[in-house]
Each structure stands twice: as structure tokens, then as C-alpha cells.
Amino acid sequence: MYKKIKLDLDTKLSFFGGSFLTVMMTAPLVEVGMALVLGTIGGLAGMIGKDLYHYIKRHLNNSGK
């Protein structure tokens, strides 16, 4: 009844490209820049949090031995 959508590389690229161009045409550059900065800060904080979690976990496991 429904046609299955193939998610090959061309479909993914066209979806991303269309979404990107739509956002770039409708959003002011200041907002795009702010989103980029906030995303970078959030990504760095996530990486630091992950490393901190593994550091604490490693030291708690070693202290019990």
C-alpha cells in the first residue's frame, strides 16, 4: 500500500541540501552564527563531560582493588 522510501546517499544529501538552503534563505546570518557558536560550545562541553565521566569511573574502579 505504501511505497518504501530508500534512504541511499543521494536521498540523504538532497534532503540535507534542501534543508540547509531553506534555513540559509530564511534565517538571518547572526542567528546562524549564534547557533554555530552555541553548538560548538555544547559539543566541547559534551566531550569534556564524557572524558570526566570515564576518568572518575576509572579511578573509582582502581581504588577498590
PQR file of N, CA, C, O and H, with PARSE charges and radii, in Angstrom:
ATOM      1  N   MET A   1       0.817  -1.188   0.000 -0.4000 1.5000
ATOM      2  CA  MET A   1       0.000   0.000   0.000 -0.0000 2.0000
ATOM      3  C   MET A   1       0.869   1.264   0.000  0.5500 1.7000
ATOM      4  O   MET A   1       0.654   2.179  -0.795 -0.5500 1.4000
ATOM      5  N   TYR A   2       1.856   1.297   0.909 -0.4000 1.5000
ATOM      6  CA  TYR A   2       2.756   2.440   0.952 -0.0000 2.0000
ATOM      7  C   TYR A   2       4.064   2.082   0.273  0.5500 1.7000
ATOM      8  O   TYR A   2       4.539   0.949   0.362 -0.5500 1.4000
ATOM      9  H   TYR A   2       2.031   0.554   1.555  0.4000 1.0000
ATOM     10  N   LYS A   3       4.635   3.054  -0.400 -0.4000 1.5000
ATOM     11  CA  LYS A   3       5.907   2.826  -1.060 -0.0000 2.0000
ATOM     12  C   LYS A   3       7.027   3.049  -0.051  0.5500 1.7000
ATOM     13  O   LYS A   3       7.061   4.072   0.632 -0.5500 1.4000
ATOM     14  H   LYS A   3       4.250   3.974  -0.472  0.4000 1.0000
ATOM     15  N   LYS A   4       7.934   2.096   0.039 -0.4000 1.5000
ATOM     16  CA  LYS A   4       9.047   2.211   0.974 -0.0000 2.0000
ATOM     17  C   LYS A   4      10.048   3.232   0.442  0.5500 1.7000
ATOM     18  O   LYS A   4      10.416   3.195  -0.732 -0.5500 1.4000
ATOM     19  H   LYS A   4       7.906   1.264  -0.516  0.4000 1.0000
ATOM     20  N   ILE A   5      10.482   4.135   1.303 -0.4000 1.5000
ATOM     21  CA  ILE A   5      11.428   5.173   0.921 -0.0000 2.0000
ATOM     22  C   ILE A   5      12.841   4.622   1.051  0.5500 1.7000
ATOM     23  O   ILE A   5      13.219   4.102   2.100 -0.5500 1.4000
ATOM     24  H   ILE A   5      10.183   4.164   2.257  0.4000 1.0000
ATOM     25  N   LYS A   6      13.619   4.739  -0.024 -0.4000 1.5000
ATOM     26  CA  LYS A   6      15.007   4.298   0.025 -0.0000 2.0000
ATOM     27  C   LYS A   6      15.854   5.454   0.544  0.5500 1.7000
ATOM     28  O   LYS A   6      15.800   6.562   0.010 -0.5500 1.4000
ATOM     29  H   LYS A   6      13.312   5.161  -0.877  0.4000 1.0000
ATOM     30  N   LEU A   7      16.634   5.191   1.583 -0.4000 1.5000
ATOM     31  CA  LEU A   7      17.485   6.222   2.157 -0.0000 2.0000
ATOM     32  C   LEU A   7      18.933   6.002   1.737  0.5500 1.7000
ATOM     33  O   LEU A   7      19.805   5.750   2.569 -0.5500 1.4000
ATOM     34  H   LEU A   7      16.678   4.291   2.017  0.4000 1.0000
ATOM     35  N   ASP A   8      19.172   6.103   0.436 -0.4000 1.5000
ATOM     36  CA  ASP A   8      20.528   5.983  -0.043 -0.0000 2.0000
ATOM     37  C   ASP A   8      21.239   7.331   0.106  0.5500 1.7000
ATOM     38  O   ASP A   8      20.636   8.311   0.543 -0.5500 1.4000
ATOM     39  H   ASP A   8      18.464   6.309  -0.240  0.4000 1.0000
ATOM     40  N   LEU A   9      22.489   7.371  -0.249 -0.4000 1.5000
ATOM     41  CA  LEU A   9      23.307   8.570  -0.056 -0.0000 2.0000
ATOM     42  C   LEU A   9      22.756   9.772  -0.819  0.5500 1.7000
ATOM     43  O   LEU A   9      22.769  10.887  -0.297 -0.5500 1.4000
ATOM     44  H   LEU A   9      22.978   6.575  -0.603  0.4000 1.0000
ATOM     45  N   ASP A  10      22.274   9.568  -2.039 -0.4000 1.5000
ATOM     46  CA  ASP A  10      21.730  10.681  -2.823 -0.0000 2.0000
ATOM     47  C   ASP A  10      20.507  11.293  -2.148  0.5500 1.7000
ATOM     48  O   ASP A  10      20.353  12.514  -2.137 -0.5500 1.4000
ATOM     49  H   ASP A  10      22.263   8.662  -2.464  0.4000 1.0000
ATOM     50  N   THR A  11      19.641  10.459  -1.587 -0.4000 1.5000
ATOM     51  CA  THR A  11      18.448  10.958  -0.907 -0.0000 2.0000
ATOM     52  C   THR A  11      18.830  11.749   0.331  0.5500 1.7000
ATOM     53  O   THR A  11      18.263  12.810   0.592 -0.5500 1.4000
ATOM     54  H   THR A  11      19.767   9.467  -1.596  0.4000 1.0000
ATOM     55  N   LYS A  12      19.791  11.237   1.098 -0.4000 1.5000
ATOM     56  CA  LYS A  12      20.226  11.929   2.309 -0.0000 2.0000
ATOM     57  C   LYS A  12      20.859  13.275   1.970  0.5500 1.7000
ATOM     58  O   LYS A  12      20.591  14.279   2.630 -0.5500 1.4000
ATOM     59  H   LYS A  12      20.251  10.375   0.886  0.4000 1.0000
ATOM     60  N   LEU A  13      21.699  13.289   0.938 -0.4000 1.5000
ATOM     61  CA  LEU A  13      22.349  14.545   0.548 -0.0000 2.0000
ATOM     62  C   LEU A  13      21.347  15.570   0.037  0.5500 1.7000
ATOM     63  O   LEU A  13      21.461  16.756   0.348 -0.5500 1.4000
ATOM     64  H   LEU A  13      21.917  12.473   0.401  0.4000 1.0000
ATOM     65  N   SER A  14      20.380  15.132  -0.733 -0.4000 1.5000
ATOM     66  CA  SER A  14      19.396  16.079  -1.249 -0.0000 2.0000
ATOM     67  C   SER A  14      18.510  16.615  -0.124  0.5500 1.7000
ATOM     68  O   SER A  14      18.141  17.789  -0.138 -0.5500 1.4000
ATOM     69  H   SER A  14      20.287  14.168  -0.985  0.4000 1.0000
ATOM     70  N   PHE A  15      18.165  15.767   0.848 -0.4000 1.5000
ATOM     71  CA  PHE A  15      17.373  16.224   1.981 -0.0000 2.0000
ATOM     72  C   PHE A  15      18.155  17.247   2.795  0.5500 1.7000
ATOM     73  O   PHE A  15      17.623  18.300   3.147 -0.5500 1.4000
ATOM     74  H   PHE A  15      18.465  14.813   0.859  0.4000 1.0000
ATOM     75  N   PHE A  16      19.418  16.941   3.096 -0.4000 1.5000
ATOM     76  CA  PHE A  16      20.252  17.860   3.861 -0.0000 2.0000
ATOM     77  C   PHE A  16      20.472  19.161   3.092  0.5500 1.7000
ATOM     78  O   PHE A  16      20.393  20.244   3.670 -0.5500 1.4000
ATOM     79  H   PHE A  16      19.850  16.086   2.809  0.4000 1.0000
ATOM     80  N   GLY A  17      20.747  19.060   1.796 -0.4000 1.5000
ATOM     81  CA  GLY A  17      20.976  20.259   0.993 -0.0000 2.0000
ATOM     82  C   GLY A  17      19.743  21.150   0.915  0.5500 1.7000
ATOM     83  O   GLY A  17      19.849  22.372   1.018 -0.5500 1.4000
ATOM     84  H   GLY A  17      20.812  18.180   1.326  0.4000 1.0000
ATOM     85  N   GLY A  18      18.578  20.540   0.734 -0.4000 1.5000
ATOM     86  CA  GLY A  18      17.347  21.324   0.697 -0.0000 2.0000
ATOM     87  C   GLY A  18      17.045  21.988   2.024  0.5500 1.7000
ATOM     88  O   GLY A  18      16.631  23.146   2.068 -0.5500 1.4000
ATOM     89  H   GLY A  18      18.492  19.548   0.651  0.4000 1.0000
ATOM     90  N   SER A  19      17.252  21.254   3.103 -0.4000 1.5000
ATOM     91  CA  SER A  19      17.025  21.829   4.432 -0.0000 2.0000
ATOM     92  C   SER A  19      17.999  22.962   4.706  0.5500 1.7000
ATOM     93  O   SER A  19      17.616  24.008   5.229 -0.5500 1.4000
ATOM     94  H   SER A  19      17.587  20.312   3.067  0.4000 1.0000
ATOM     95  N   PHE A  20      19.263  22.750   4.349 -0.4000 1.5000
ATOM     96  CA  PHE A  20      20.287  23.763   4.581 -0.0000 2.0000
ATOM     97  C   PHE A  20      19.990  25.037   3.798  0.5500 1.7000
ATOM     98  O   PHE A  20      20.096  26.137   4.341 -0.5500 1.4000
ATOM     99  H   PHE A  20      19.575  21.900   3.924  0.4000 1.0000
ATOM    100  N   LEU A  21      19.619  24.896   2.524 -0.4000 1.5000
ATOM    101  CA  LEU A  21      19.322  26.080   1.725 -0.0000 2.0000
ATOM    102  C   LEU A  21      18.077  26.803   2.227  0.5500 1.7000
ATOM    103  O   LEU A  21      18.023  28.032   2.194 -0.5500 1.4000
ATOM    104  H   LEU A  21      19.534  24.003   2.083  0.4000 1.0000
ATOM    105  N   THR A  22      17.081  26.061   2.691 -0.4000 1.5000
ATOM    106  CA  THR A  22      15.887  26.691   3.244 -0.0000 2.0000
ATOM    107  C   THR A  22      16.223  27.500   4.485  0.5500 1.7000
ATOM    108  O   THR A  22      15.755  28.627   4.644 -0.5500 1.4000
ATOM    109  H   THR A  22      17.125  25.062   2.718  0.4000 1.0000
ATOM    110  N   VAL A  23      17.035  26.926   5.364 -0.4000 1.5000
ATOM    111  CA  VAL A  23      17.422  27.633   6.589 -0.0000 2.0000
ATOM    112  C   VAL A  23      18.259  28.857   6.241  0.5500 1.7000
ATOM    113  O   VAL A  23      18.056  29.927   6.814 -0.5500 1.4000
ATOM    114  H   VAL A  23      17.416  26.010   5.235  0.4000 1.0000
ATOM    115  N   MET A  24      19.189  28.714   5.318 -0.4000 1.5000
ATOM    116  CA  MET A  24      20.056  29.839   4.966 -0.0000 2.0000
ATOM    117  C   MET A  24      19.275  30.981   4.316  0.5500 1.7000
ATOM    118  O   MET A  24      19.654  32.145   4.454 -0.5500 1.4000
ATOM    119  H   MET A  24      19.354  27.844   4.853  0.4000 1.0000
ATOM    120  N   MET A  25      18.212  30.667   3.623 -0.4000 1.5000
ATOM    121  CA  MET A  25      17.421  31.716   2.984 -0.0000 2.0000
ATOM    122  C   MET A  25      16.482  32.412   3.959  0.5500 1.7000
ATOM    123  O   MET A  25      16.115  33.568   3.746 -0.5500 1.4000
ATOM    124  H   MET A  25      17.905  29.722   3.511  0.4000 1.0000
ATOM    125  N   THR A  26      16.092  31.726   5.019 -0.4000 1.5000
ATOM    126  CA  THR A  26      15.093  32.300   5.915 -0.0000 2.0000
ATOM    127  C   THR A  26      15.671  32.835   7.215  0.5500 1.7000
ATOM    128  O   THR A  26      15.054  33.698   7.838 -0.5500 1.4000
ATOM    129  H   THR A  26      16.391  30.787   5.191  0.4000 1.0000
ATOM    130  N   ALA A  27      16.816  32.362   7.644 -0.4000 1.5000
ATOM    131  CA  ALA A  27      17.380  32.789   8.928 -0.0000 2.0000
ATOM    132  C   ALA A  27      18.421  33.880   8.708  0.5500 1.7000
ATOM    133  O   ALA A  27      19.222  33.801   7.777 -0.5500 1.4000
ATOM    134  H   ALA A  27      17.318  31.661   7.138  0.4000 1.0000
ATOM    135  N   PRO A  28      18.407  34.887   9.558 -0.5600 1.5000
ATOM    136  CA  PRO A  28      19.465  35.906   9.479  0.2800 2.0000
ATOM    137  C   PRO A  28      20.826  35.287   9.817  0.5500 1.7000
ATOM    138  O   PRO A  28      20.904  34.310  10.561 -0.5500 1.4000
ATOM    139  N   LEU A  29      21.873  35.855   9.273 -0.4000 1.5000
ATOM    140  CA  LEU A  29      23.214  35.305   9.483 -0.0000 2.0000
ATOM    141  C   LEU A  29      23.638  35.365  10.941  0.5500 1.7000
ATOM    142  O   LEU A  29      24.412  34.519  11.389 -0.5500 1.4000
ATOM    143  H   LEU A  29      21.810  36.649   8.668  0.4000 1.0000
ATOM    144  N   VAL A  30      23.152  36.341  11.685 -0.4000 1.5000
ATOM    145  CA  VAL A  30      23.502  36.446  13.101 -0.0000 2.0000
ATOM    146  C   VAL A  30      22.984  35.220  13.855  0.5500 1.7000
ATOM    147  O   VAL A  30      23.691  34.663  14.695 -0.5500 1.4000
ATOM    148  H   VAL A  30      22.524  37.028  11.320  0.4000 1.0000
ATOM    149  N   GLU A  31      21.770  34.805  13.560 -0.4000 1.5000
ATOM    150  CA  GLU A  31      21.200  33.639  14.242 -0.0000 2.0000
ATOM    151  C   GLU A  31      21.932  32.361  13.842  0.5500 1.7000
ATOM    152  O   GLU A  31      22.148  31.486  14.681 -0.5500 1.4000
ATOM    153  H   GLU A  31      21.196  35.258  12.877  0.4000 1.0000
ATOM    154  N   VAL A  32      22.310  32.245  12.596 -0.4000 1.5000
ATOM    155  CA  VAL A  32      23.059  31.069  12.155 -0.0000 2.0000
ATOM    156  C   VAL A  32      24.415  31.037  12.853  0.5500 1.7000
ATOM    157  O   VAL A  32      24.860  29.981  13.303 -0.5500 1.4000
ATOM    158  H   VAL A  32      22.135  32.956  11.914  0.4000 1.0000
ATOM    159  N   GLY A  33      25.067  32.186  12.942 -0.4000 1.5000
ATOM    160  CA  GLY A  33      26.352  32.262  13.643 -0.0000 2.0000
ATOM    161  C   GLY A  33      26.215  31.933  15.115  0.5500 1.7000
ATOM    162  O   GLY A  33      27.060  31.238  15.679 -0.5500 1.4000
ATOM    163  H   GLY A  33      24.706  33.044  12.577  0.4000 1.0000
ATOM    164  N   MET A  34      25.150  32.431  15.747 -0.4000 1.5000
ATOM    165  CA  MET A  34      24.935  32.156  17.161 -0.0000 2.0000
ATOM    166  C   MET A  34      24.662  30.666  17.385  0.5500 1.7000
ATOM    167  O   MET A  34      25.152  30.084  18.352 -0.5500 1.4000
ATOM    168  H   MET A  34      24.464  32.996  15.289  0.4000 1.0000
ATOM    169  N   ALA A  35      23.892  30.058  16.505 -0.4000 1.5000
ATOM    170  CA  ALA A  35      23.623  28.626  16.620 -0.0000 2.0000
ATOM    171  C   ALA A  35      24.917  27.827  16.440  0.5500 1.7000
ATOM    172  O   ALA A  35      25.124  26.820  17.118 -0.5500 1.4000
ATOM    173  H   ALA A  35      23.495  30.531  15.719  0.4000 1.0000
ATOM    174  N   LEU A  36      25.777  28.266  15.539 -0.4000 1.5000
ATOM    175  CA  LEU A  36      27.057  27.601  15.324 -0.0000 2.0000
ATOM    176  C   LEU A  36      27.939  27.694  16.569  0.5500 1.7000
ATOM    177  O   LEU A  36      28.559  26.711  16.975 -0.5500 1.4000
ATOM    178  H   LEU A  36      25.609  29.084  14.988  0.4000 1.0000
ATOM    179  N   VAL A  37      27.990  28.874  17.166 -0.4000 1.5000
ATOM    180  CA  VAL A  37      28.792  29.064  18.378 -0.0000 2.0000
ATOM    181  C   VAL A  37      28.240  28.232  19.531  0.5500 1.7000
ATOM    182  O   VAL A  37      28.997  27.560  20.232 -0.5500 1.4000
ATOM    183  H   VAL A  37      27.487  29.673  16.837  0.4000 1.0000
ATOM    184  N   LEU A  38      26.926  28.275  19.728 -0.4000 1.5000
ATOM    185  CA  LEU A  38      26.329  27.501  20.809 -0.0000 2.0000
ATOM    186  C   LEU A  38      26.498  26.000  20.586  0.5500 1.7000
ATOM    187  O   LEU A  38      26.728  25.258  21.541 -0.5500 1.4000
ATOM    188  H   LEU A  38      26.311  28.820  19.159  0.4000 1.0000
ATOM    189  N   GLY A  39      26.389  25.555  19.363 -0.4000 1.5000
ATOM    190  CA  GLY A  39      26.600  24.144  19.067 -0.0000 2.0000
ATOM    191  C   GLY A  39      28.028  23.713  19.329  0.5500 1.7000
ATOM    192  O   GLY A  39      28.266  22.611  19.824 -0.5500 1.4000
ATOM    193  H   GLY A  39      26.202  26.158  18.587  0.4000 1.0000
ATOM    194  N   THR A  40      28.981  24.573  19.000 -0.4000 1.5000
ATOM    195  CA  THR A  40      30.387  24.264  19.249 -0.0000 2.0000
ATOM    196  C   THR A  40      30.667  24.190  20.739  0.5500 1.7000
ATOM    197  O   THR A  40      31.350  23.273  21.197 -0.5500 1.4000
ATOM    198  H   THR A  40      28.787  25.468  18.598  0.4000 1.0000
ATOM    199  N   ILE A  41      30.143  25.153  21.507 -0.4000 1.5000
ATOM    200  CA  ILE A  41      30.324  25.140  22.960 -0.0000 2.0000
ATOM    201  C   ILE A  41      29.672  23.904  23.569  0.5500 1.7000
ATOM    202  O   ILE A  41      30.260  23.252  24.433 -0.5500 1.4000
ATOM    203  H   ILE A  41      29.589  25.897  21.135  0.4000 1.0000
ATOM    204  N   GLY A  42      28.473  23.584  23.128 -0.4000 1.5000
ATOM    205  CA  GLY A  42      27.787  22.400  23.638 -0.0000 2.0000
ATOM    206  C   GLY A  42      28.525  21.122  23.295  0.5500 1.7000
ATOM    207  O   GLY A  42      28.603  20.214  24.123 -0.5500 1.4000
ATOM    208  H   GLY A  42      27.995  24.113  22.427  0.4000 1.0000
ATOM    209  N   GLY A  43      29.064  21.033  22.096 -0.4000 1.5000
ATOM    210  CA  GLY A  43      29.828  19.856  21.700 -0.0000 2.0000
ATOM    211  C   GLY A  43      31.097  19.690  22.513  0.5500 1.7000
ATOM    212  O   GLY A  43      31.449  18.580  22.913 -0.5500 1.4000
ATOM    213  H   GLY A  43      29.001  21.770  21.424  0.4000 1.0000
ATOM    214  N   LEU A  44      31.787  20.805  22.758 -0.4000 1.5000
ATOM    215  CA  LEU A  44      33.000  20.739  23.576 -0.0000 2.0000
ATOM    216  C   LEU A  44      32.664  20.345  25.013  0.5500 1.7000
ATOM    217  O   LEU A  44      33.372  19.545  25.624 -0.5500 1.4000
ATOM    218  H   LEU A  44      31.502  21.707  22.433  0.4000 1.0000
ATOM    219  N   ALA A  45      31.582  20.910  25.551 -0.4000 1.5000
ATOM    220  CA  ALA A  45      31.167  20.557  26.913 -0.0000 2.0000
ATOM    221  C   ALA A  45      30.794  19.083  27.001  0.5500 1.7000
ATOM    222  O   ALA A  45      31.086  18.436  28.006 -0.5500 1.4000
ATOM    223  H   ALA A  45      31.007  21.560  25.055  0.4000 1.0000
ATOM    224  N   GLY A  46      30.161  18.549  25.981 -0.4000 1.5000
ATOM    225  CA  GLY A  46      29.821  17.134  25.961 -0.0000 2.0000
ATOM    226  C   GLY A  46      31.060  16.254  25.925  0.5500 1.7000
ATOM    227  O   GLY A  46      31.107  15.222  26.595 -0.5500 1.4000
ATOM    228  H   GLY A  46      29.923  19.076  25.165  0.4000 1.0000
ATOM    229  N   MET A  47      32.063  16.650  25.150 -0.4000 1.5000
ATOM    230  CA  MET A  47      33.304  15.874  25.091 -0.0000 2.0000
ATOM    231  C   MET A  47      34.041  15.915  26.426  0.5500 1.7000
ATOM    232  O   MET A  47      34.568  14.897  26.875 -0.5500 1.4000
ATOM    233  H   MET A  47      32.025  17.488  24.606  0.4000 1.0000
ATOM    234  N   ILE A  48      34.079  17.080  27.061 -0.4000 1.5000
ATOM    235  CA  ILE A  48      34.738  17.206  28.366 -0.0000 2.0000
ATOM    236  C   ILE A  48      33.983  16.383  29.412  0.5500 1.7000
ATOM    237  O   ILE A  48      34.603  15.712  30.238 -0.5500 1.4000
ATOM    238  H   ILE A  48      33.650  17.907  26.696  0.4000 1.0000
ATOM    239  N   GLY A  49      32.655  16.432  29.381 -0.4000 1.5000
ATOM    240  CA  GLY A  49      31.856  15.652  30.320 -0.0000 2.0000
ATOM    241  C   GLY A  49      32.076  14.158  30.162  0.5500 1.7000
ATOM    242  O   GLY A  49      32.166  13.434  31.153 -0.5500 1.4000
ATOM    243  H   GLY A  49      32.151  16.977  28.711  0.4000 1.0000
ATOM    244  N   LYS A  50      32.162  13.693  28.927 -0.4000 1.5000
ATOM    245  CA  LYS A  50      32.404  12.269  28.671 -0.0000 2.0000
ATOM    246  C   LYS A  50      33.771  11.858  29.200  0.5500 1.7000
ATOM    247  O   LYS A  50      33.898  10.815  29.842 -0.5500 1.4000
ATOM    248  H   LYS A  50      32.089  14.282  28.122  0.4000 1.0000
ATOM    249  N   ASP A  51      34.795  12.667  28.938 -0.4000 1.5000
ATOM    250  CA  ASP A  51      36.131  12.347  29.434 -0.0000 2.0000
ATOM    251  C   ASP A  51      36.176  12.378  30.954  0.5500 1.7000
ATOM    252  O   ASP A  51      36.830  11.534  31.567 -0.5500 1.4000
ATOM    253  H   ASP A  51      34.691  13.514  28.417  0.4000 1.0000
ATOM    254  N   LEU A  52      35.498  13.327  31.568 -0.4000 1.5000
ATOM    255  CA  LEU A  52      35.450  13.412  33.029 -0.0000 2.0000
ATOM    256  C   LEU A  52      34.753  12.187  33.622  0.5500 1.7000
ATOM    257  O   LEU A  52      35.194  11.652  34.639 -0.5500 1.4000
ATOM    258  H   LEU A  52      34.966  14.013  31.070  0.4000 1.0000
ATOM    259  N   TYR A  53      33.681  11.750  32.997 -0.4000 1.5000
ATOM    260  CA  TYR A  53      32.968  10.558  33.445 -0.0000 2.0000
ATOM    261  C   TYR A  53      33.875   9.335  33.397  0.5500 1.7000
ATOM    262  O   TYR A  53      33.919   8.565  34.356 -0.5500 1.4000
ATOM    263  H   TYR A  53      33.323  12.185  32.170  0.4000 1.0000
ATOM    264  N   HIS A  54      34.597   9.143  32.299 -0.4000 1.5000
ATOM    265  CA  HIS A  54      35.485   7.988  32.173 -0.0000 2.0000
ATOM    266  C   HIS A  54      36.656   8.084  33.149  0.5500 1.7000
ATOM    267  O   HIS A  54      37.100   7.062  33.672 -0.5500 1.4000
ATOM    268  H   HIS A  54      34.561   9.768  31.519  0.4000 1.0000
ATOM    269  N   TYR A  55      37.164   9.291  33.405 -0.4000 1.5000
ATOM    270  CA  TYR A  55      38.253   9.495  34.366 -0.0000 2.0000
ATOM    271  C   TYR A  55      37.804   9.103  35.768  0.5500 1.7000
ATOM    272  O   TYR A  55      38.511   8.378  36.468 -0.5500 1.4000
ATOM    273  H   TYR A  55      36.804  10.121  32.980  0.4000 1.0000
ATOM    274  N   ILE A  56      36.625   9.582  36.181 -0.4000 1.5000
ATOM    275  CA  ILE A  56      36.108   9.254  37.516 -0.0000 2.0000
ATOM    276  C   ILE A  56      35.812   7.762  37.621  0.5500 1.7000
ATOM    277  O   ILE A  56      36.133   7.135  38.631 -0.5500 1.4000
ATOM    278  H   ILE A  56      36.050  10.170  35.612  0.4000 1.0000
ATOM    279  N   LYS A  57      35.211   7.198  36.597 -0.4000 1.5000
ATOM    280  CA  LYS A  57      34.898   5.766  36.607 -0.0000 2.0000
ATOM    281  C   LYS A  57      36.164   4.925  36.714  0.5500 1.7000
ATOM    282  O   LYS A  57      36.193   3.942  37.454 -0.5500 1.4000
ATOM    283  H   LYS A  57      34.951   7.708  35.777  0.4000 1.0000
ATOM    284  N   ARG A  58      37.200   5.300  35.991 -0.4000 1.5000
ATOM    285  CA  ARG A  58      38.462   4.562  36.021 -0.0000 2.0000
ATOM    286  C   ARG A  58      39.100   4.634  37.408  0.5500 1.7000
ATOM    287  O   ARG A  58      39.614   3.633  37.907 -0.5500 1.4000
ATOM    288  H   ARG A  58      37.177   6.099  35.390  0.4000 1.0000
ATOM    289  N   HIS A  59      39.068   5.816  38.033 -0.4000 1.5000
ATOM    290  CA  HIS A  59      39.688   5.965  39.348 -0.0000 2.0000
ATOM    291  C   HIS A  59      38.874   5.290  40.443  0.5500 1.7000
ATOM    292  O   HIS A  59      39.449   4.796  41.413 -0.5500 1.4000
ATOM    293  H   HIS A  59      38.650   6.629  37.627  0.4000 1.0000
ATOM    294  N   LEU A  60      37.565   5.257  40.314 -0.4000 1.5000
ATOM    295  CA  LEU A  60      36.755   4.547  41.298 -0.0000 2.0000
ATOM    296  C   LEU A  60      36.964   3.041  41.197  0.5500 1.7000
ATOM    297  O   LEU A  60      36.992   2.352  42.217 -0.5500 1.4000
ATOM    298  H   LEU A  60      37.098   5.659  39.526  0.4000 1.0000
ATOM    299  N   ASN A  61      37.111   2.523  39.981 -0.4000 1.5000
ATOM    300  CA  ASN A  61      37.358   1.088  39.812 -0.0000 2.0000
ATOM    301  C   ASN A  61      38.753   0.697  40.310  0.5500 1.7000
ATOM    302  O   ASN A  61      38.929  -0.389  40.862 -0.5500 1.4000
ATOM    303  H   ASN A  61      37.088   3.083  39.152  0.4000 1.0000
ATOM    304  N   ASN A  62      39.735   1.566  40.119 -0.4000 1.5000
ATOM    305  CA  ASN A  62      41.106   1.272  40.572 -0.0000 2.0000
ATOM    306  C   ASN A  62      41.249   1.410  42.072  0.5500 1.7000
ATOM    307  O   ASN A  62      42.080   0.722  42.665 -0.5500 1.4000
ATOM    308  H   ASN A  62      39.592   2.448  39.670  0.4000 1.0000
ATOM    309  N   SER A  63      40.481   2.265  42.707 -0.4000 1.5000
ATOM    310  CA  SER A  63      40.606   2.457  44.153 -0.0000 2.0000
ATOM    311  C   SER A  63      40.025   1.275  44.930  0.5500 1.7000
ATOM    312  O   SER A  63      40.400   1.062  46.083 -0.5500 1.4000
ATOM    313  H   SER A  63      39.806   2.824  42.226  0.4000 1.0000
ATOM    314  N   GLY A  64      39.138   0.520  44.337 -0.4000 1.5000
ATOM    315  CA  GLY A  64      38.530  -0.624  45.006 -0.0000 2.0000
ATOM    316  C   GLY A  64      39.420  -1.863  44.971  0.5500 1.7000
ATOM    317  O   GLY A  64      39.132  -2.838  45.665 -0.5500 1.4000
ATOM    318  H   GLY A  64      38.833   0.694  43.400  0.4000 1.0000
ATOM    319  N   LYS A  65      40.483  -1.850  44.188 -0.4000 1.5000
ATOM    320  CA  LYS A  65      41.350  -3.033  44.052 -0.0000 2.0000
ATOM    321  C   LYS A  65      42.493  -2.986  45.017  0.5500 1.7000
ATOM    322  O   LYS A  65      43.319  -3.899  45.040 -0.5500 1.4000
ATOM    323  H   LYS A  65      40.717  -1.057  43.624  0.4000 1.0000
TER
END
